[in-house]
């Protein structure tokens, strides 16, 4: 056996086994999560849709708002389209009723002409010259008078029905228009309503024009046109111009309404607005 001395192997000390250090204690439950980081907390924001509030992720808020705006505009367009369809249907019905009335009035004119000829006839002389012919003409004359009376009564009822239908149609369109304005025109009020009507008058529209044409579409166009004119005047005028004010409603406690006893067809726009305001206060 060969023994090596320090002189023969000077690095013997460095070949000693390295000391083993004790492992540091590891807290229980952290073996697999030492490098795991906490997950970020997702943020939520509140949006309003169709009168209700919802919590949505903040990153999706813009998309929800765009969808809500699209839905609102789609509903407005649908309401305006229905309004136009109703107006078109009403015009067709009026045209059909008008054609029937024209035919009836033409027949009435023909009957009046025939009766006028008989009114100028000398019945005594006709009876003396042609008793049989006089009897036939007399019977025809009585039949024409009866037909004329029936036709005149039918025209009277037709005209009354048309007037009633026109009033109901006007009331329906005005109620639909005010409902649209309350829901879709920001800051709408009866005062603003009168200002819009006064704006239409200032452009040459008569009350009859407004009654015949009023619909959510027409009303919204008048509202936007009024805003546009105000913005244009403000941008071009060096000084603020005094806006033309609408005539106020005459509501005096204890006095009868000026529209009392009037039909919708005969009311002015102010009287109609007062009439509708009174109905809304009574919950009708």
C-alpha positions in Angstrom: 0.0 0.0 0.0 1.4 3.3 -1.0 0.9 6.2 1.3 1.1 9.7 -0.1 2.4 12.5 2.0 1.6 16.1 1.9 4.7 16.8 -0.1 3.6 14.3 -2.7 0.0 15.5 -2.9 -0.3 19.1 -1.7 -4.0 19.5 -2.6 -5.3 16.8 -0.3 -7.0 19.3 1.9 -9.0 20.7 -1.0 -10.4 17.2 -1.8 -12.4 17.0 1.4 -16.1 16.5 1.0 -18.0 19.8 1.0 -20.1 20.5 4.0 -23.8 20.0 3.4 -25.9 23.0 4.6 -29.3 22.3 6.1 -32.3 23.2 3.9 -34.2 26.3 4.9 -37.6 25.5 6.2 -40.5 26.1 3.7 -43.8 27.4 5.0 -46.6 24.9 4.6 -48.9 25.5 1.5 -46.4 27.6 -0.4 -44.5 24.8 -2.2 -46.2 25.4 -5.5 -47.0 29.1 -5.2 -43.8 30.9 -4.4 -43.6 32.7 -7.8 -47.4 33.0 -8.3 -48.6 36.6 -8.5 -52.1 37.9 -7.4 -54.6 38.1 -10.2 -55.8 41.6 -11.1 -59.3 42.6 -9.9 -61.7 43.2 -12.8 -63.4 46.7 -12.7 -67.1 47.1 -13.2 -69.1 50.2 -14.2 -72.9 51.0 -14.1 -74.8 51.7 -17.3 -78.5 52.4 -17.8 -80.5 50.6 -20.4 -84.2 50.8 -21.0 -84.8 52.5 -17.6 -82.8 49.9 -15.6 -79.2 49.9 -14.3 -76.7 47.1 -14.9 -73.1 46.4 -13.8 -70.9 45.6 -16.7 -67.1 45.1 -17.1 -65.5 48.5 -17.6 -63.8 47.3 -20.8 -67.2 46.5 -22.4 -69.0 49.7 -21.3 -68.4 51.4 -24.7 -69.8 48.5 -26.6 -72.9 48.4 -24.4 -73.5 52.1 -24.8 -73.1 51.9 -28.5 -75.6 49.1 -28.6 -78.0 51.0 -26.4 -77.7 54.1 -28.7 -78.3 51.9 -31.7 -81.4 50.3 -30.1 -82.8 53.7 -29.2 -82.3 55.1 -32.7 -83.8 52.0 -34.2 -86.9 52.4 -32.0 -87.2 56.0 -33.0 -87.0 55.2 -36.7 -89.6 52.4 -36.2 -92.0 54.8 -34.5 -91.5 57.4 -37.2 -92.1 54.8 -39.9 -95.3 53.7 -38.2 -96.4 57.3 -38.1 -95.8 57.7 -41.8 -97.6 54.4 -42.6 -100.6 55.6 -40.5 -100.6 58.9 -42.4 -100.5 57.1 -45.7 -103.3 54.8 -44.7 -105.4 57.8 -43.5 -104.8 59.5 -46.9 -105.9 56.4 -48.8 -109.0 56.1 -46.7 -109.8 59.8 -47.2 -109.2 59.4 -51.0 -111.6 56.5 -51.2 -114.2 58.3 -49.1 -113.7 61.3 -51.3 -114.2 59.4 -54.5 -117.5 57.9 -53.1 -118.6 61.4 -52.0 -117.8 62.9 -55.4 -119.9 60.2 -57.1 -122.8 60.8 -54.7 -122.6 64.6 -55.2 -122.6 64.1 -59.0 -125.8 62.0 -58.6 -127.3 64.6 -56.4 -126.7 67.3 -59.1 -128.3 65.1 -61.7 -131.4 64.6 -59.5 -131.6 68.3 -58.8 -131.6 69.0 -62.5 -134.4 66.6 -63.2 -136.5 67.9 -60.4 -136.0 71.4 -61.6 -137.4 70.4 -65.0 -140.4 68.9 -63.3 -140.8 72.0 -61.1 -141.3 74.1 -64.3 -143.9 71.7 -65.8 -147.6 72.7 -66.0 -149.1 69.7 -64.4 -152.7 70.8 -65.1 -152.1 71.2 -68.8 -150.2 67.9 -69.0 -153.1 66.1 -67.2 -155.6 67.6 -69.7 -153.6 66.7 -72.8 -152.2 63.3 -71.6 -153.8 62.0 -68.4 -151.9 58.7 -68.6 -148.6 60.4 -69.3 -149.2 62.9 -66.6 -149.7 60.1 -64.1 -146.5 58.4 -65.1 -144.5 61.6 -64.9 -146.0 62.4 -61.5 -144.9 59.0 -60.1 -141.4 59.5 -61.5 -141.3 62.9 -60.0 -142.2 61.5 -56.5 -139.6 58.8 -56.9 -136.9 61.3 -57.9 -137.7 63.4 -54.8 -137.5 60.4 -52.6 -134.1 59.4 -54.1 -132.9 62.9 -53.7 -133.8 63.0 -50.0 -132.1 59.7 -49.3 -129.0 60.7 -51.1 -128.8 64.1 -49.3 -129.3 62.3 -46.0 -126.5 59.8 -46.9 -124.2 62.7 -47.8 -125.0 64.5 -44.6 -124.1 61.3 -42.5 -121.0 60.7 -44.6 -119.8 64.2 -44.0 -120.5 64.0 -40.3 -118.6 60.6 -40.1 -115.7 62.1 -42.0 -115.5 65.0 -39.7 -115.6 62.7 -36.6 -112.9 60.4 -38.1 -110.8 63.4 -38.9 -111.1 64.7 -35.3 -110.2 61.3 -33.9 -107.3 60.9 -36.2 -106.0 64.4 -35.3 -106.3 63.6 -31.6 -104.6 60.2 -32.1 -101.7 61.8 -34.0 -101.3 64.6 -31.4 -101.3 62.1 -28.5 -98.7 59.9 -30.3 -96.6 63.0 -31.1 -96.6 64.2 -27.5 -95.8 60.8 -26.2 -92.8 60.7 -28.6 -91.7 64.1 -27.5 -91.9 63.3 -23.8 -89.8 60.2 -24.3 -87.3 61.3 -26.9 -86.8 65.1 -26.8 -84.6 66.1 -23.9 -86.1 68.7 -21.7 -89.5 68.6 -23.4 -92.2 70.6 -21.6 -95.6 72.2 -22.6 -93.7 75.5 -22.9 -91.2 74.0 -25.3 -94.1 72.5 -27.2 -95.6 75.9 -27.7 -92.3 77.3 -28.8 -92.0 74.6 -31.5 -95.5 75.4 -32.7 -94.7 79.1 -32.7 -91.6 78.4 -34.7 -93.7 76.5 -37.3 -96.1 79.5 -37.5 -93.2 81.9 -38.0 -92.3 79.9 -41.1 -95.8 80.3 -42.6 -97.5 77.1 -41.2 -101.2 77.6 -40.3 -103.0 75.8 -37.5 -104.8 73.8 -40.2 -101.5 72.8 -41.8 -100.2 71.6 -38.4 -103.4 69.7 -37.6 -103.2 67.9 -41.0 -99.5 67.1 -41.0 -98.6 66.6 -37.3 -96.8 63.4 -36.5 -93.7 62.3 -34.5 -91.6 62.7 -37.6 -92.8 66.2 -38.5 -92.6 67.3 -34.9 -89.1 66.1 -34.5 -88.1 67.8 -37.8 -89.6 71.1 -36.5 -87.7 70.7 -33.2 -84.4 70.1 -34.9 -85.0 73.0 -37.4 -85.7 75.3 -34.5 -82.5 74.3 -32.8 -80.5 74.7 -36.0 -81.9 78.2 -36.7 -81.0 79.3 -33.1 -77.5 77.9 -33.5 -77.1 79.6 -36.8 -78.3 83.0 -35.5 -76.0 82.7 -32.5 -73.0 81.9 -34.7 -73.7 84.7 -37.2 -75.1 87.5 -35.1 -72.7 89.8 -33.3 -75.1 90.2 -30.4 -77.6 87.8 -29.0 -80.9 88.2 -30.6 -84.1 88.1 -28.6 -85.9 85.0 -29.5 -89.6 85.3 -30.5 -91.5 84.0 -27.5 -94.5 81.7 -27.8 -97.9 82.9 -26.7 -98.6 81.7 -23.2 -101.4 79.4 -22.4 -104.4 81.2 -20.8 -105.0 79.2 -17.7 -106.8 81.2 -15.0 -108.2 79.4 -12.0 -112.0 79.6 -11.7 -112.5 80.5 -15.3 -113.8 78.3 -18.1 -111.4 77.1 -20.6 -111.5 78.9 -24.0 -111.6 75.5 -25.7 -114.6 74.3 -23.8 -117.4 73.2 -26.1 -115.1 73.3 -29.2 -114.3 70.3 -31.3 -110.6 69.4 -31.9 -111.0 70.5 -35.5 -112.0 74.1 -34.5 -109.4 74.5 -31.7 -106.3 76.6 -32.1 -103.0 75.0 -31.3 -102.9 76.8 -27.9 -106.4 75.6 -27.1 -105.5 72.1 -28.1 -102.4 72.2 -25.9 -104.5 73.5 -23.0 -107.1 70.8 -23.6 -104.4 68.0 -23.6 -102.7 69.4 -20.5 -106.1 69.4 -18.7 -106.7 65.8 -19.7 -103.2 64.7 -18.5 -103.8 66.4 -15.1 -107.0 64.4 -14.8 -105.1 61.2 -15.6 -106.8 60.7 -19.0 
